[in-house]
């Protein structure tokens, strides 16, 4: 069992860390490295979000999205659930015909949303 005096002295030494003469310089260097890292992260997140957004827009436009929506609106006399099921079936048909699997498309969409959330969070913090 350790001596109580030794434990108290050891606790006091760890609680009162000594300051070094170059502590201010060290703090400035660490802060500048952290700021530089955030700038690079913001750029990468912005680029990732832009690329994902462009990819999603291309996928929507190449899937004849507007013609499908206009066809759905022309057939508005049908049951809404039937129309939704038909639209989802067409969407799934597009995903299965794509070069990537449907899971990969959903993963890309999720990552794009995550990148957008990070970018918005960072923009709000900067305000």
Backbone as CSV, one residue per row, in Angstrom:
resi,resn,N_x,N_y,N_z,CA_x,CA_y,CA_z,C_x,C_y,C_z
1,UNK,0.843,-1.174,0.000,0.000,0.000,0.000,0.891,1.241,0.000
2,UNK,0.530,2.226,-0.780,1.355,3.424,-0.932,1.176,4.356,0.266
3,UNK,2.178,5.146,0.480,2.156,6.135,1.562,1.185,7.261,1.209
4,UNK,0.354,7.697,2.138,-0.587,8.793,1.848,0.131,10.098,1.508
5,UNK,1.280,10.358,2.174,2.010,11.590,1.886,2.560,11.573,0.458
6,UNK,3.087,10.429,0.067,3.629,10.309,-1.293,2.522,10.483,-2.336
7,UNK,1.356,9.864,-2.091,0.240,9.990,-3.025,-0.237,11.433,-3.115
8,UNK,-0.302,12.135,-1.994,-0.721,13.536,-1.999,0.286,14.389,-2.763
9,UNK,1.581,14.131,-2.558,2.619,14.889,-3.256,2.563,14.600,-4.767
10,UNK,2.365,13.352,-5.124,2.286,12.968,-6.530,1.054,13.594,-7.193
11,UNK,-0.069,13.583,-6.522,-1.288,14.202,-7.056,-1.089,15.697,-7.249
12,UNK,-0.402,16.340,-6.300,-0.141,17.772,-6.396,0.777,18.078,-7.576
13,UNK,1.793,17.237,-7.800,2.706,17.464,-8.914,1.992,17.323,-10.263
14,UNK,1.096,16.352,-10.373,0.374,16.191,-11.626,-0.686,17.269,-11.816
15,UNK,-1.235,17.787,-10.733,-2.251,18.826,-10.829,-1.636,20.163,-11.232
16,UNK,-0.401,20.411,-10.810,0.280,21.669,-11.119,1.385,21.407,-12.126
17,UNK,1.003,21.339,-13.399,2.020,21.066,-14.411,2.899,22.297,-14.592
18,UNK,4.190,22.084,-14.775,5.093,23.223,-14.922,4.880,23.894,-16.282
19,UNK,5.058,25.194,-16.307,4.939,25.914,-17.582,6.337,26.089,-18.177
20,UNK,6.399,25.958,-19.473,7.665,26.093,-20.179,7.784,27.506,-20.733
21,UNK,9.010,27.953,-20.957,9.182,29.333,-21.437,8.585,29.567,-22.829
22,UNK,8.509,28.535,-23.655,7.981,28.709,-25.014,6.529,28.226,-25.136
23,UNK,5.781,28.275,-24.050,4.400,27.779,-24.057,3.522,28.598,-25.002
24,UNK,3.697,29.906,-25.052,2.878,30.751,-25.928,3.158,30.434,-27.395
25,UNK,4.427,30.237,-27.728,4.788,29.889,-29.108,4.205,28.530,-29.486
26,UNK,4.289,27.573,-28.575,3.736,26.245,-28.824,2.229,26.320,-29.061
27,UNK,1.528,27.097,-28.221,0.082,27.258,-28.390,-0.255,27.882,-29.735
28,UNK,0.521,28.872,-30.158,0.273,29.521,-31.447,0.497,28.551,-32.606
29,UNK,1.540,27.729,-32.517,1.815,26.764,-33.583,0.705,25.718,-33.680
30,UNK,0.249,25.214,-32.546,-0.822,24.218,-32.546,-2.112,24.836,-33.096
31,UNK,-2.424,26.057,-32.693,-3.644,26.707,-33.181,-3.591,26.936,-34.689
32,UNK,-2.430,27.321,-35.207,-2.325,27.540,-36.658,-2.461,26.233,-37.422
33,UNK,-1.911,25.140,-36.888,-2.059,23.841,-37.559,-3.505,23.378,-37.547
34,UNK,-4.206,23.613,-36.439,-5.611,23.235,-36.377,-6.456,24.056,-37.340
35,UNK,-6.177,25.352,-37.446,-6.929,26.198,-38.368,-6.685,25.772,-39.811
36,UNK,-5.455,25.429,-40.146,-5.140,24.998,-41.502,-5.861,23.686,-41.814
37,UNK,-5.942,22.808,-40.853,-6.640,21.547,-41.064,-8.121,21.752,-41.333
38,UNK,-8.748,22.700,-40.636,-10.164,22.949,-40.860,-10.398,23.524,-42.237
39,UNK,-9.489,24.362,-42.709,-9.654,24.927,-44.047,-9.611,23.820,-45.098
40,UNK,-8.678,22.890,-44.962,-8.586,21.790,-45.918,-9.818,20.886,-45.824
41,UNK,-10.287,20.642,-44.614,-11.479,19.816,-44.451,-12.681,20.465,-45.119
42,UNK,-12.828,21.786,-44.946,-13.936,22.493,-45.574,-13.874,22.381,-47.090
43,UNK,-12.674,22.505,-47.644,-12.522,22.401,-49.094,-12.892,20.995,-49.564
44,UNK,-12.380,19.979,-48.890,-12.677,18.601,-49.292,-14.158,18.271,-49.139
45,UNK,-14.771,18.724,-48.060,-16.199,18.474,-47.858,-17.014,19.197,-48.925
46,UNK,-16.635,20.416,-49.233,-17.330,21.155,-50.289,-17.203,20.482,-51.638
47,UNK,-16.000,20.010,-51.962,-15.801,19.309,-53.233,-16.586,18.002,-53.283
48,UNK,-16.593,17.270,-52.180,-17.339,16.017,-52.136,-18.843,16.265,-52.285
49,UNK,-19.343,17.286,-51.624,-20.762,17.615,-51.730,-21.135,18.072,-53.134
50,UNK,-20.265,18.867,-53.745,-20.518,19.321,-55.109,-20.525,18.150,-56.081
51,UNK,-19.536,17.276,-55.960,-19.466,16.112,-56.849,-20.692,15.217,-56.667
52,UNK,-21.090,14.978,-55.425,-22.262,14.136,-55.172,-23.534,14.796,-55.692
53,UNK,-23.646,16.096,-55.520,-24.810,16.813,-56.029,-24.887,16.771,-57.546
54,UNK,-23.749,16.945,-58.217,-23.726,16.859,-59.677,-24.076,15.453,-60.145
55,UNK,-23.562,14.468,-59.443,-23.870,13.076,-59.783,-25.366,12.807,-59.627
56,UNK,-25.936,13.279,-58.539,-27.370,13.068,-58.304,-28.203,13.797,-59.359
57,UNK,-27.824,15.021,-59.695,-28.564,15.765,-60.720,-28.478,15.060,-62.068
58,UNK,-27.312,14.563,-62.408,-27.153,13.832,-63.667,-28.016,12.581,-63.678
59,UNK,-28.051,11.873,-62.568,-28.861,10.657,-62.486,-30.351,10.981,-62.634
60,UNK,-30.797,12.058,-62.023,-32.210,12.428,-62.110,-32.557,12.848,-63.532
61,UNK,-31.709,13.647,-64.142,-31.993,14.105,-65.496,-31.901,12.974,-66.513
62,UNK,-30.981,12.059,-66.307,-30.842,10.967,-67.270,-31.922,9.903,-67.102
63,UNK,-32.671,9.962,-66.040,-33.710,8.959,-65.811,-35.070,9.400,-66.346
64,UNK,-35.111,10.446,-67.144,-36.365,10.961,-67.710,-37.342,11.304,-66.579
65,UNK,-36.810,11.931,-65.567,-37.588,12.228,-64.361,-38.771,13.135,-64.675
66,UNK,-38.550,14.183,-65.461,-39.633,15.142,-65.725,-40.739,14.514,-66.553
67,UNK,-40.386,13.668,-67.522,-41.439,13.037,-68.328,-42.246,12.058,-67.482
68,UNK,-41.584,11.393,-66.556,-42.306,10.467,-65.682,-43.263,11.229,-64.762
69,UNK,-42.825,12.362,-64.257,-43.684,13.167,-63.377,-44.875,13.705,-64.160
70,UNK,-44.636,14.169,-65.398,-45.763,14.681,-66.189,-46.742,13.560,-66.526
71,UNK,-46.232,12.376,-66.778,-47.127,11.240,-67.045,-47.930,10.906,-65.795
72,UNK,-47.295,10.972,-64.632,-48.027,10.718,-63.394,-49.120,11.760,-63.170
73,UNK,-48.840,13.023,-63.521,-49.842,14.064,-63.305,-50.990,13.955,-64.308
74,UNK,-50.702,13.464,-65.534,-51.773,13.277,-66.517,-52.717,12.156,-66.093
75,UNK,-52.189,11.174,-65.455,-53.005,10.042,-65.020,-53.463,10.214,-63.579
76,UNK,-53.835,11.420,-63.210,-54.173,11.698,-61.817,-55.477,11.046,-61.388
77,UNK,-56.264,10.518,-62.328,-57.508,9.856,-61.971,-57.278,8.498,-61.340
78,UNK,-56.076,7.968,-61.444,-55.783,6.653,-60.880,-55.565,6.748,-59.378
79,UNK,-55.500,5.623,-58.780,-55.226,5.535,-57.348,-53.815,6.051,-57.065
80,UNK,-53.675,6.885,-56.073,-52.373,7.481,-55.748,-51.355,6.415,-55.369
81,UNK,-51.763,5.427,-54.632,-50.835,4.375,-54.224,-50.329,3.597,-55.426
82,UNK,-51.182,3.361,-56.400,-50.764,2.664,-57.615,-49.717,3.475,-58.363
83,UNK,-49.915,4.775,-58.417,-48.956,5.648,-59.096,-47.616,5.676,-58.354
84,UNK,-47.669,5.721,-57.045,-46.427,5.730,-56.259,-45.685,4.417,-56.456
85,UNK,-46.415,3.310,-56.440,-45.779,2.014,-56.662,-45.163,1.923,-58.055
86,UNK,-45.850,2.459,-59.043,-45.311,2.438,-60.407,-44.057,3.299,-60.498
87,UNK,-44.078,4.455,-59.854,-42.897,5.325,-59.861,-41.720,4.669,-59.168
88,UNK,-41.977,4.026,-58.034,-40.898,3.336,-57.331,-40.365,2.162,-58.130
89,UNK,-41.248,1.456,-58.836,-40.799,0.343,-59.669,-39.898,0.851,-60.796
90,UNK,-40.267,1.970,-61.395,-39.429,2.556,-62.450,-38.092,3.014,-61.881
91,UNK,-38.134,3.622,-60.700,-36.897,4.074,-60.060,-35.991,2.885,-59.754
92,UNK,-36.562,1.815,-59.234,-35.773,0.612,-58.951,-35.243,-0.014,-60.229
93,UNK,-36.022,0.072,-61.310,-35.551,-0.426,-62.599,-34.350,0.354,-63.091
94,UNK,-34.361,1.650,-62.857,-33.215,2.486,-63.243,-31.999,2.106,-62.418
95,UNK,-32.206,1.887,-61.122,-31.071,1.547,-60.249,-30.480,0.188,-60.604
96,UNK,-31.335,-0.764,-60.968,-30.798,-2.080,-61.291,-30.108,-2.077,-62.640
97,UNK,-30.466,-1.143,-63.514,-29.811,-1.042,-64.818,-28.565,-0.185,-64.780
98,UNK,-28.300,0.475,-63.661,-27.132,1.351,-63.541,-25.865,0.516,-63.409
99,UNK,-24.711,1.122,-63.708,-23.470,0.370,-63.575,-23.146,-0.009,-62.131
100,UNK,-23.712,0.705,-61.172,-23.490,0.380,-59.763,-24.784,-0.197,-59.189
101,UNK,-24.678,-0.878,-58.079,-25.862,-1.468,-57.461,-26.694,-0.396,-56.762
102,UNK,-27.906,-0.758,-56.424,-28.781,0.177,-55.733,-28.237,0.579,-54.376
103,UNK,-27.587,-0.374,-53.699,-27.008,-0.055,-52.391,-25.912,0.990,-52.522
104,UNK,-25.129,0.887,-53.591,-24.059,1.866,-53.809,-24.643,3.243,-54.077
105,UNK,-25.755,3.289,-54.808,-26.400,4.578,-55.086,-26.930,5.204,-53.789
106,UNK,-27.574,4.381,-52.960,-28.087,4.912,-51.702,-26.947,5.335,-50.778
107,UNK,-25.846,4.582,-50.805,-24.686,4.955,-50.007,-24.118,6.286,-50.473
108,UNK,-24.019,6.470,-51.780,-23.523,7.737,-52.316,-24.450,8.888,-51.938
109,UNK,-25.744,8.644,-52.012,-26.702,9.691,-51.633,-26.584,10.010,-50.146
110,UNK,-26.438,8.991,-49.321,-26.268,9.226,-47.883,-25.002,9.996,-47.568
111,UNK,-23.912,9.646,-48.246,-22.659,10.374,-48.032,-22.764,11.812,-48.509
112,UNK,-23.504,12.033,-49.585,-23.699,13.400,-50.060,-24.482,14.218,-49.034
113,UNK,-25.490,13.615,-48.440,-26.261,14.310,-47.401,-25.382,14.588,-46.183
114,UNK,-24.540,13.627,-45.830,-23.635,13.811,-44.705,-22.636,14.929,-44.977
115,UNK,-22.087,14.968,-46.188,-21.148,16.029,-46.558,-21.839,17.391,-46.528
116,UNK,-23.065,17.440,-47.000,-23.821,18.691,-46.970,-24.091,19.129,-45.531
117,UNK,-24.396,18.176,-44.664,-24.639,18.507,-43.252,-23.372,19.061,-42.603
118,UNK,-22.218,18.447,-42.900,-20.957,18.977,-42.363,-20.683,20.388,-42.875
119,UNK,-20.935,20.615,-44.156,-20.681,21.944,-44.736,-21.605,22.984,-44.117
120,UNK,-22.867,22.636,-43.935,-23.807,23.577,-43.330,-23.442,23.852,-41.876
121,UNK,-23.057,22.814,-41.161,-22.645,22.991,-39.772,-21.452,23.930,-39.664
122,UNK,-20.484,23.722,-40.527,-19.287,24.568,-40.490,-19.633,26.016,-40.883
123,UNK,-20.516,26.179,-41.860,-20.900,27.528,-42.273,-21.630,28.243,-41.151
124,UNK,-22.479,27.516,-40.420,-23.197,28.124,-39.305,-22.234,28.501,-38.187
125,UNK,-21.217,27.664,-37.945,-20.225,27.977,-36.901,-19.423,29.223,-37.246
126,UNK,-19.165,29.442,-38.550,-18.378,30.597,-38.956,-19.144,31.901,-38.849
127,UNK,-20.480,31.818,-38.843,-21.289,33.044,-38.738,-21.258,33.557,-37.372
